[in-house]
């Protein structure tokens, strides 16, 4: 089914309100396996609305109009659609009763003839009752096209859609099921390159990459009659994708850390630390506590994190972490030496299983002849001490700091998975 959403209201075009209805409807239709190909906003003008309805009717077989069902003269949606279809407007008995009850309970309000318009629907329509307002909605099929008329206020539209329209449209339909794979350590351009065959040849399931700051997600989607049937298709596709090698020779399975829109690398590492009964600490310079505050977002953080250090200046690094000041000056604050010593001393002083050291140049100016975006991250454990260098030039200060913290979490993730 090809769907088209027409939002009616001059206030949408002038920017007075945001068209959240189209987003909501698109999400719900996608879950039903209904493809939304077009979204249009049109003002309260009969001629322009007739033109938009005509175009939609020629290219879509589900046309949904929302807004313009109120009592004022510029509420033209039902009247215009009725004119286009050559049908009359008739009164819906239940909507009339609701209108009568509304004014009976409010004798201070004067009932005027234009109020009656809210209880009308196009002849032949199946009514969609409005339990949160007065304007009745409707569903009508003509010449192979299904027309849906909905109120504009989201407080009225959403319940009507969820309680009445979704069950009506979902009868006997396949639904859309999705799975989100999350990756860290590969950019969107490389991921798209190595998955070019999957993306170019996709039919069902489909593959869609999305870039986020410092990471990439893949949304796998398929239409199926049930979650079980969908999982069979999505499992097969996921297995093939994770077996693909990157340009560096790694498998995507090595860079895949989790699932879902709401999952995060920090949360994944937090859960791994809990599962393995391990603890972590950190000494942070350029990130100034971002790594540690990310851990503190999760309930039960004290199980894996008892405390750490924020050592911004060279003097505080020496004082708080007990690193000889002469060694720091000789090797530089922005160096692998300093990142490793910060990690090792933080772990030693707190007794944690893992220690993280973060130092670098957030920018915009260089430091110690190191360009902005240069980051060193040290990882200390009982058996190993090492560091990595990141070159994040061209990014904002906040992005450099955020990606540095993510990279620190990824070092711990890799160490935990290696055992």
MOBELRA-V980348 format. One record per residue. N is the residue number from 0. RES is the residue in one letter. SS is DSSP state (H for helix, E for strand, L for the rest). PHI is phi as a letter, one per 40 degrees, with the letter a starting at -180 (none if undefined). Layout:
n & res & ss & phi
N & RES & SS & PHI
N & RES & SS & PHI
This chain:
n & res & ss & phi
0 & X & L & none
1 & X & E & c
2 & X & E & b
3 & X & E & b
4 & X & E & b
5 & X & E & b
6 & X & E & c
7 & X & E & b
8 & X & L & i
9 & X & H & c
10 & X & H & c
11 & X & H & c
12 & X & H & c
13 & X & L & c
14 & X & L & g
15 & X & L & c
16 & X & L & b
17 & X & L & c
18 & X & L & c
19 & X & H & c
20 & X & H & c
21 & X & H & c
22 & X & H & c
23 & X & H & c
24 & X & H & c
25 & X & H & c
26 & X & H & c
27 & X & H & c
28 & X & H & c
29 & X & H & c
30 & X & H & c
31 & X & L & c
32 & X & L & g
33 & X & L & c
34 & X & E & c
35 & X & E & c
36 & X & E & c
37 & X & E & a
38 & X & E & b
39 & X & E & b
40 & X & E & b
41 & X & E & b
42 & X & L & c
43 & X & L & c
44 & X & L & a
45 & X & H & d
46 & X & H & c
47 & X & H & c
48 & X & H & c
49 & X & H & d
50 & X & H & c
51 & X & H & c
52 & X & H & c
53 & X & H & c
54 & X & H & c
55 & X & H & c
56 & X & H & c
57 & X & H & c
58 & X & H & b
59 & X & L & b
60 & X & L & b
61 & X & E & b
62 & X & E & b
63 & X & E & b
64 & X & E & b
65 & X & E & b
66 & X & L & h
67 & X & L & g
68 & X & L & b
69 & X & L & c
70 & X & L & c
71 & X & L & c
72 & X & L & c
73 & X & L & c
74 & X & L & c
75 & X & L & b
76 & X & H & c
77 & X & H & c
78 & X & H & c
79 & X & H & c
80 & X & H & c
81 & X & H & c
82 & X & H & c
83 & X & H & c
84 & X & H & c
85 & X & L & g
86 & X & L & b
87 & X & L & c
88 & X & E & c
89 & X & E & b
90 & X & E & c
91 & X & L & c
92 & X & H & d
93 & X & H & c
94 & X & H & c
95 & X & H & c
96 & X & H & d
97 & X & H & c
98 & X & H & c
99 & X & H & c
100 & X & H & c
101 & X & H & d
102 & X & H & c
103 & X & H & c
104 & X & L & c
105 & X & L & b
106 & X & L & c
107 & X & L & c
108 & X & L & c
109 & X & L & c
110 & X & L & c
111 & X & L & b
112 & X & H & d
113 & X & H & c
114 & X & H & c
115 & X & H & c
116 & X & H & c
117 & X & H & c
118 & X & H & c
119 & X & E & c
120 & X & E & a
121 & X & E & c
122 & X & L & d
123 & X & L & g
124 & X & L & c
125 & X & E & c
126 & X & E & c
127 & X & E & b
128 & X & L & c
129 & X & L & b
130 & X & L & c
131 & X & L & b
132 & X & L & a
133 & X & L & b
134 & X & L & c
135 & X & L & c
136 & X & E & c
137 & X & E & a
138 & X & E & b
139 & X & E & a
140 & X & E & b
141 & X & E & a
142 & X & L & f
143 & X & L & g
144 & X & E & b
145 & X & E & c
146 & X & E & b
147 & X & E & b
148 & X & E & b
149 & X & E & b
150 & X & L & c
151 & X & L & c
152 & X & L & d
153 & X & H & d
154 & X & H & c
155 & X & H & c
156 & X & H & c
157 & X & H & c
158 & X & H & c
159 & X & H & c
160 & X & H & c
161 & X & H & c
162 & X & H & c
163 & X & H & b
164 & X & H & c
165 & X & H & d
166 & X & H & d
167 & X & H & c
168 & X & H & c
169 & X & L & c
170 & X & L & c
171 & X & L & g
172 & X & L & c
173 & X & L & c
174 & X & E & b
175 & X & E & c
176 & X & E & b
177 & X & E & b
178 & X & E & b
179 & X & E & b
180 & X & E & b
181 & X & E & b
182 & X & E & b
183 & X & E & b
184 & X & L & h
185 & X & L & a
186 & X & L & c
187 & X & H & c
188 & X & H & c
189 & X & H & c
190 & X & H & c
191 & X & H & c
192 & X & H & c
193 & X & H & c
194 & X & L & b
195 & X & H & d
196 & X & H & c
197 & X & H & c
198 & X & H & c
199 & X & H & c
200 & X & L & b
201 & X & L & c
202 & X & L & b
203 & X & L & a
204 & X & L & c
205 & X & E & b
206 & X & E & b
207 & X & E & b
208 & X & E & c
209 & X & E & b
210 & X & E & c
211 & X & E & b
212 & X & L & c
213 & X & L & g
214 & X & E & a
215 & X & E & b
216 & X & E & b
217 & X & E & b
218 & X & E & b
219 & X & E & c
220 & X & E & b
221 & X & E & a
222 & X & E & c
223 & X & E & a
224 & X & L & c
225 & X & L & a
226 & X & H & c
227 & X & H & c
228 & X & H & c
229 & X & H & c
230 & X & H & c
231 & X & H & c
232 & X & H & c
233 & X & H & c
234 & X & H & c
235 & X & H & c
236 & X & H & c
237 & X & H & d
238 & X & H & c
239 & X & H & c
240 & X & H & c
241 & X & H & c
242 & X & L & c
243 & X & L & c
244 & X & E & c
245 & X & L & c
246 & X & L & c
247 & X & L & c
248 & X & L & g
249 & X & L & c
250 & X & E & c
251 & X & H & c
252 & X & H & c
253 & X & H & c
254 & X & H & b
255 & X & E & c
256 & X & E & b
257 & X & E & a
258 & X & E & b
259 & X & L & g
260 & X & L & c
261 & X & L & c
262 & X & L & c
263 & X & L & a
264 & X & H & c
265 & X & H & c
266 & X & H & c
267 & X & H & c
268 & X & H & c
269 & X & H & d
270 & X & H & c
271 & X & H & c
272 & X & H & c
273 & X & H & c
274 & X & H & c
275 & X & H & c
276 & X & L & f
277 & X & L & b
278 & X & L & b
279 & X & E & b
280 & X & E & b
281 & X & E & a
282 & X & E & b
283 & X & E & b
284 & X & L & b
285 & X & L & c
286 & X & L & c
287 & X & L & f
288 & X & L & g
289 & X & H & c
290 & X & H & c
291 & X & H & c
292 & X & H & c
293 & X & H & c
294 & X & H & c
295 & X & H & c
296 & X & L & c
297 & X & L & b
298 & X & L & c
299 & X & L & g
300 & X & H & d
301 & X & H & c
302 & X & H & c
303 & X & L & b
304 & X & L & a
305 & X & L & b
306 & X & L & i
307 & X & L & a
308 & X & E & b
309 & X & E & b
310 & X & L & b
311 & X & L & c
312 & X & L & c
313 & X & H & c
314 & X & H & c
315 & X & H & c
316 & X & H & c
317 & X & H & c
318 & X & H & c
319 & X & H & c
320 & X & H & b
321 & X & L & f
322 & X & L & b
323 & X & L & d
324 & X & H & d
325 & X & H & c
326 & X & H & c
327 & X & H & c
328 & X & H & c
329 & X & H & c
330 & X & H & c
331 & X & L & g
332 & X & L & c
333 & X & L & c
334 & X & L & a
335 & X & H & c
336 & X & H & d
337 & X & H & c
338 & X & H & c
339 & X & H & c
340 & X & H & c
341 & X & H & c
342 & X & H & c
343 & X & H & c
344 & X & H & c
345 & X & H & c
346 & X & H & c
347 & X & H & c
348 & X & H & c
349 & X & H & b
350 & X & L & g
351 & X & L & c
352 & X & L & c
353 & X & E & b
354 & X & E & b
355 & X & E & b
356 & X & E & b
357 & X & E & b
358 & X & E & a
359 & X & E & i
360 & X & L & b
361 & X & L & c
362 & X & L & g
363 & X & L & c
364 & X & L & c
365 & X & L & c
366 & X & E & a
367 & X & L & f
368 & X & L & g
369 & X & E & c
370 & X & L & c
371 & X & L & d
372 & X & L & g
373 & X & E & c
374 & X & E & b
375 & X & E & b
376 & X & E & b
377 & X & E & b
378 & X & E & b
379 & X & E & b
380 & X & L & b
381 & X & L & d
382 & X & L & b
383 & X & L & a
384 & X & E & a
385 & X & E & a
386 & X & E & a
387 & X & E & b
388 & X & E & b
389 & X & E & b
390 & X & E & b
391 & X & L & b
392 & X & L & d
393 & X & L & g
394 & X & L & b
395 & X & L & c
396 & X & H & d
397 & X & H & c
398 & X & H & c
399 & X & H & d
400 & X & H & c
401 & X & H & c
402 & X & H & c
403 & X & H & c
404 & X & H & c
405 & X & H & d
406 & X & H & c
407 & X & H & c
408 & X & H & c
409 & X & H & c
410 & X & H & c
411 & X & H & c
412 & X & H & d
413 & X & H & c
414 & X & H & c
415 & X & H & c
416 & X & H & c
417 & X & H & c
418 & X & L & g
